Amino acid sequence: MQVTPHTMTRNAPLICKNADMSVPSADDLLILLAVGRTGRYVSAADQLGVNHTTISRRIAALEQAIGARVLTRVGAGWELTDRGREVLAAAEAIEAAVRSLADADGGPRALEGVVRISATDGFSAYIAAPAAAEVQRNHPGVSVEIVAATRRASQQRASVDIEIVVGEPTVHRAQAIRLGDYCLGLYGSRRYLSEHGTPREVGELTGHPLVYFIDSMLQVDELDLAASFAPAMRQSVSSTNVFVHVEATRADAGLGLLPCFMADRHDDLVRVLPAEVSVRLTYWLVTRAETLRRPEVEAIVEAIGDRVREHVDVLLGTV
């Protein structure tokens, strides 16, 4: 359940206005909670049903009341200051108290809210989407938005709640959680291998074109280094999207360096040199600590972790 003060409607007065302004308003604390979790005034305003100028005005009032900055501008968004993180704890206590009233009937509490995930293409389709669907079935009030992207972890996560990246990230003011490993293998279509021959050793790969990422557009170091087993292979069809890699390989464009959990789904693909070409990489989940404390986000993170653990053999290509 997303807690919103019942008076916090557009153009409506906020509750708990204090004459001396030395005690922060409860509404202002809940506004800080929304901004701290979303990283944007506009997103917080949409969540709370007010306009963004109200958000700005109430944050200014909160900072005046406590005598310190609670937010700092970072890129296109906002991050909590150290003092802001301390104040956020009070806001979370207010939210928890309101939730306890809603849970007074003793029944299971339905979760609500929007959770936005950024993840690589394959992870989005085969791990994040089923995990999100499972949470949504149990909690219809939860809405999940998945942005497919292969990139480094952002230093400003104002637009997403959860990021899934390849390789251990270096992040500030965020938590990085190791999810698990997956493998890339070299694959060719049955027709391609029948026409061009199946390589029996790494040295024979130089005669074959490689289907993989576009070198100049690849942002992830681990994926960039993955193809170093055969640097002399020329590029064939390349793309920023791993689904294109799979389909180009199936269409006989060359040998594809593909995630095993995606390639092994297709009977027309054959793994080449499995012992010699097996690139093991790691998925990491990145989120703000305050974002992770949102019950709907926590539920998504748990569902993603469960699905990764359930599919270890598939991810590693050992089934």
C-alpha positions as CSV (number, residue, x, y, z in Angstrom):
1,M,0.0,0.0,0.0
2,Q,1.4,3.4,-1.0
3,V,0.7,5.7,2.0
4,T,-0.6,9.1,1.0
5,P,-2.0,11.7,3.5
6,H,-5.8,11.8,2.9
7,T,-5.7,15.6,2.6
8,M,-2.8,15.6,0.1
9,T,-4.9,16.3,-3.0
10,R,-4.3,19.0,-5.6
11,N,-4.7,22.5,-4.2
12,A,-5.7,21.2,-0.8
13,P,-4.1,22.5,2.4
14,L,-1.5,20.2,4.0
15,I,-2.1,19.0,7.6
16,C,0.1,19.6,10.6
17,K,1.1,23.2,9.7
18,N,3.1,24.4,12.7
19,A,3.1,28.0,13.7
20,D,6.7,28.1,14.8
21,M,8.0,25.8,12.0
22,S,10.4,24.2,14.5
23,V,8.7,20.8,14.3
24,P,8.5,19.3,10.8
25,S,5.1,18.7,9.3
26,A,4.2,15.0,9.0
27,D,3.0,15.7,5.4
28,D,6.4,17.2,4.6
29,L,8.1,14.1,5.9
30,L,6.0,11.9,3.7
31,I,6.8,14.2,0.8
32,L,10.5,13.7,1.5
33,L,9.9,9.9,1.6
34,A,8.4,10.0,-1.9
35,V,11.2,12.2,-3.3
36,G,13.9,10.1,-1.6
37,R,12.4,6.9,-3.1
38,T,11.8,8.2,-6.7
39,G,14.6,10.7,-6.9
40,R,12.4,13.2,-8.8
41,Y,9.9,15.9,-7.8
42,V,7.6,15.1,-10.7
43,S,7.5,11.4,-9.9
44,A,6.8,12.2,-6.2
45,A,4.1,14.7,-7.2
46,D,2.4,12.1,-9.4
47,Q,2.6,9.5,-6.6
48,L,1.1,11.9,-4.0
49,G,-1.5,13.7,-6.2
50,V,0.0,17.2,-5.9
51,N,1.9,19.3,-8.4
52,H,5.7,19.5,-8.4
53,T,5.8,23.1,-7.2
54,T,4.0,21.9,-4.0
55,I,6.7,19.3,-3.6
56,S,9.4,22.0,-4.0
57,R,7.7,24.3,-1.6
58,R,7.2,21.7,1.1
59,I,10.8,20.4,0.9
60,A,11.9,24.0,1.4
61,A,9.7,24.2,4.4
62,L,11.0,21.0,5.8
63,E,14.6,22.2,5.4
64,Q,13.7,25.4,7.1
65,A,12.1,23.5,10.0
66,I,15.1,21.3,10.6
67,G,17.7,23.8,9.7
68,A,19.6,21.6,7.2
69,R,19.5,20.5,3.6
70,V,17.8,17.1,3.1
71,L,18.2,16.8,-0.7
72,T,21.0,17.6,-3.1
73,R,20.8,17.8,-6.9
74,V,22.6,15.0,-8.8
75,G,22.3,15.1,-12.5
76,A,18.6,15.1,-13.5
77,G,17.4,13.9,-10.1
78,W,17.8,14.3,-6.3
79,E,19.7,12.3,-3.7
80,L,19.3,12.4,0.0
81,T,22.0,14.2,2.0
82,D,23.3,12.5,5.2
83,R,20.8,14.6,7.2
84,G,18.1,13.7,4.8
85,R,18.7,10.0,5.4
86,E,18.3,10.6,9.2
87,V,15.1,12.5,8.6
88,L,13.8,9.8,6.3
89,A,13.8,7.4,9.2
90,A,11.2,9.5,10.9
91,A,9.1,9.6,7.7
92,E,9.3,5.8,7.4
93,A,8.1,5.5,11.0
94,I,5.1,7.6,10.1
95,E,4.4,5.5,7.1
96,A,4.7,2.3,9.2
97,A,2.2,3.7,11.8
98,V,-0.3,4.4,9.1
99,R,0.2,1.0,7.6
100,S,-0.4,-0.6,11.0
101,L,-3.8,1.0,11.1
102,A,-4.6,-0.4,7.7
103,D,-3.5,-3.8,8.8
104,A,-5.6,-3.8,12.0
105,D,-8.0,-6.4,10.6
106,G,-5.2,-9.0,10.8
107,G,-5.5,-10.1,7.2
108,P,-2.6,-10.1,4.7
109,R,-1.7,-6.7,3.4
110,A,-2.0,-6.1,-0.3
111,L,0.9,-4.2,-1.8
112,E,0.5,-1.2,-4.1
113,G,2.7,1.0,-6.1
114,V,4.8,1.2,-9.3
115,V,8.2,-0.5,-9.4
116,R,10.4,0.4,-12.4
117,I,13.2,-2.0,-13.3
118,S,16.1,-1.6,-15.7
119,A,17.7,-4.9,-16.8
120,T,19.5,-6.5,-19.7
121,D,17.3,-7.8,-22.6
122,G,17.6,-11.5,-21.7
123,F,17.3,-11.0,-18.0
124,S,14.3,-8.8,-18.5
125,A,12.5,-11.4,-20.6
126,Y,13.4,-14.6,-18.7
127,I,14.0,-13.6,-15.1
128,A,12.5,-10.1,-14.4
129,A,9.2,-10.5,-16.3
130,P,8.2,-13.8,-14.8
131,A,9.2,-12.6,-11.3
132,A,7.2,-9.4,-11.7
133,A,4.2,-11.4,-13.0
134,E,4.3,-13.6,-9.9
135,V,4.3,-10.6,-7.6
136,Q,1.5,-9.0,-9.6
137,R,-0.7,-12.0,-9.4
138,N,-0.5,-12.0,-5.6
139,H,-0.7,-8.2,-5.4
140,P,-2.8,-6.7,-8.3
141,G,-2.1,-3.2,-7.0
142,V,1.5,-3.5,-7.9
143,S,2.5,-2.3,-11.3
144,V,5.9,-3.1,-12.8
145,E,7.7,-1.3,-15.6
146,I,10.7,-3.0,-17.2
147,V,13.2,-1.0,-19.2
148,A,15.5,-3.2,-21.3
149,A,19.0,-1.8,-21.4
150,T,22.6,-3.2,-21.3
151,R,24.6,-0.6,-19.5
152,R,26.7,0.2,-16.4
153,A,25.0,0.9,-13.1
154,S,23.9,4.5,-13.0
155,Q,25.2,6.9,-10.4
156,Q,21.9,8.7,-10.4
157,R,19.0,6.2,-10.3
158,A,16.3,8.9,-10.4
159,S,14.3,7.1,-13.0
160,V,14.4,3.5,-11.8
161,D,13.9,1.6,-8.6
162,I,16.0,-1.5,-9.4
163,E,18.9,-1.9,-11.9
164,I,20.2,-5.3,-13.0
165,V,23.7,-5.0,-14.4
166,V,26.5,-7.4,-15.6
167,G,29.6,-7.3,-13.5
168,E,30.2,-5.9,-10.0
169,P,29.2,-2.3,-10.0
170,T,30.9,0.7,-8.3
171,V,28.0,2.7,-6.8
172,H,27.6,5.4,-4.2
173,R,24.6,5.7,-1.8
174,A,23.2,2.5,-3.1
175,Q,23.2,-1.2,-2.4
176,A,24.7,-3.7,-4.8
177,I,23.4,-7.3,-4.3
178,R,25.0,-10.2,-6.1
179,L,22.3,-12.3,-7.8
180,G,24.1,-15.1,-9.5
181,D,26.2,-16.2,-12.5
182,Y,25.4,-17.0,-16.1
183,C,27.5,-18.2,-19.0
184,L,28.0,-17.1,-22.6
185,G,28.8,-19.9,-25.1
186,L,29.6,-20.0,-28.8
187,Y,26.7,-21.3,-31.0
188,G,26.1,-22.0,-34.6
189,S,22.9,-23.0,-36.5
190,R,22.8,-26.6,-37.7
191,R,22.7,-25.4,-41.3
192,Y,25.6,-23.0,-40.9
193,L,27.8,-25.6,-39.3
194,S,26.8,-28.1,-42.0
195,E,27.8,-25.7,-44.7
196,H,30.9,-24.2,-43.1
197,G,32.1,-26.9,-40.8
198,T,32.3,-27.1,-37.0
199,P,35.4,-25.7,-35.5
200,R,37.3,-28.3,-33.4
201,E,39.8,-25.9,-31.7
202,V,39.9,-22.2,-30.9
203,G,42.5,-21.6,-33.7
204,E,39.8,-22.6,-36.3
205,L,37.5,-19.8,-35.2
206,T,39.3,-17.2,-37.2
207,G,37.6,-18.5,-40.4
208,H,34.2,-17.7,-39.0
209,P,32.3,-14.4,-38.5
210,L,31.1,-13.5,-35.0
211,V,27.6,-12.4,-34.1
212,Y,27.8,-10.2,-31.0
213,F,27.5,-6.6,-29.6
214,I,28.5,-3.5,-31.6
215,D,32.0,-2.8,-30.3
216,S,31.7,1.0,-30.3
217,M,28.4,1.0,-28.4
218,L,29.1,-1.5,-25.7
219,Q,29.2,0.1,-22.3
220,V,29.9,-3.0,-20.1
221,D,33.5,-3.9,-19.6
222,E,32.8,-7.6,-18.8
223,L,30.8,-8.0,-22.0
224,D,33.5,-6.2,-24.0
225,L,36.2,-8.6,-22.8
226,A,34.0,-11.7,-23.3
227,A,35.0,-12.0,-27.0
228,S,38.7,-11.9,-26.3
229,F,39.0,-15.7,-26.7
230,A,39.2,-15.2,-30.5
231,P,40.1,-11.6,-31.3
232,A,40.7,-12.3,-35.0
233,M,37.1,-13.3,-35.6
234,R,35.5,-10.7,-37.9
235,Q,32.2,-9.1,-37.0
236,S,29.1,-10.3,-38.9
237,V,25.7,-9.1,-37.7
238,S,26.1,-7.0,-34.6
239,S,23.5,-5.3,-32.4
240,T,22.9,-3.7,-29.0
241,N,20.1,-6.3,-28.4
242,V,20.9,-9.9,-27.5
243,F,17.7,-11.2,-29.0
244,V,19.0,-9.9,-32.4
245,H,22.2,-12.0,-31.7
246,V,20.2,-15.1,-31.2
247,E,18.0,-14.7,-34.3
248,A,21.0,-13.7,-36.5
249,T,22.8,-16.8,-35.4
250,R,19.7,-18.9,-36.1
251,A,19.6,-17.3,-39.5
252,D,23.2,-18.5,-40.3
253,A,25.0,-15.2,-39.9
254,G,27.9,-16.8,-38.2
255,L,28.8,-18.1,-34.8
256,G,27.0,-16.2,-32.0
257,L,28.4,-15.6,-28.6
258,L,25.2,-16.0,-26.7
259,P,23.8,-16.4,-23.2
260,C,23.3,-20.1,-22.8
261,F,20.0,-19.7,-21.1
262,M,18.7,-18.0,-24.3
263,A,20.5,-20.1,-26.9
264,D,19.7,-23.5,-25.3
265,R,16.0,-22.9,-25.9
266,H,16.5,-23.4,-29.6
267,D,17.0,-26.9,-31.0
268,D,18.4,-25.5,-34.3
269,L,21.4,-24.0,-32.4
270,V,24.5,-26.2,-31.5
271,R,27.0,-25.1,-28.9
272,V,30.6,-25.0,-30.3
273,L,33.7,-25.7,-28.3
274,P,31.8,-25.7,-24.9
275,A,34.9,-26.6,-22.9
276,E,37.1,-23.9,-24.5
277,V,34.6,-21.1,-24.9
278,S,32.6,-20.6,-21.7
279,V,32.5,-17.1,-20.4
280,R,31.1,-16.8,-16.9
281,L,29.6,-13.5,-15.9
282,T,27.6,-12.2,-12.9
283,Y,24.3,-10.4,-12.5
284,W,24.1,-7.7,-9.8
285,L,21.1,-5.9,-8.5
286,V,21.4,-2.2,-7.5
287,T,18.9,-0.2,-5.6
288,R,18.8,2.6,-3.0
289,A,18.5,1.3,0.6
290,E,15.4,3.5,1.1
291,T,13.9,2.2,-2.1
292,L,14.5,-1.4,-0.9
293,R,12.5,-0.7,2.2
294,R,9.3,-0.2,0.1
295,P,7.4,-3.4,0.5
296,E,6.5,-3.7,-3.1
297,V,10.1,-3.2,-4.2
298,E,11.3,-5.7,-1.6
299,A,8.7,-8.2,-3.0
300,I,10.1,-7.8,-6.5
301,V,13.7,-8.2,-5.4
302,E,12.8,-11.4,-3.5
303,A,11.0,-12.8,-6.5
304,I,13.9,-12.0,-8.8
305,G,16.4,-13.7,-6.4
306,D,14.2,-16.7,-6.1
307,R,13.9,-17.1,-9.9
308,V,17.7,-16.8,-10.3
309,R,18.3,-19.5,-7.7
310,E,15.6,-21.8,-9.2
311,H,17.3,-21.5,-12.7
312,V,21.0,-21.8,-11.8
313,D,21.6,-24.7,-14.1
314,V,19.8,-23.0,-17.0
315,L,21.7,-19.8,-16.5
316,L,25.0,-21.7,-16.5
317,G,24.1,-23.8,-19.5
318,T,24.6,-27.1,-17.6
319,V,21.2,-28.6,-18.4
